Amino acid sequence: MAKTNPRLKARLRRKQHIRKHISGTTDRPRMAVFRSSKHIYVQIIDDEQGITIAAASSLIPEIKNKAGDFEDKKAVAKEVGRIVAQRAREKGIDAVAFDRSGYLYHGRVRTLAEAAREVGLKF
């Protein structure tokens, strides 16, 4: 089935342009974000070895159990960013390459990135 939504096509075009230049290494893995209408997902990926080092999403139990405590999706994204940054720091990762996957840097994507920076992740 072809993806014909013009907004989706534009995002995928931006994503390809970004991925030509961003690649995760062992020293500086890639932090990839996926945003759906309800949830947000983030992974820290070492592209050289082809492994996911750390991951978090709005579906993990730490966030899902506190779903009523968040006022909006931006608050959830902030918590996801904080958790993935903590998990990365526990594994010895201090710096990442931020892959926004073609999403514009505002709203939930920006909130997630700023929360990860607050914990100490550099990008």
Summary of the structure (lengths in Angstrom):
residues: 123
radius of gyration: 14.4
end to end distance: 36.2
largest distance: 41.7
contacts: 369
relative contact order: 0.19
helix: 43%
strand: 20%
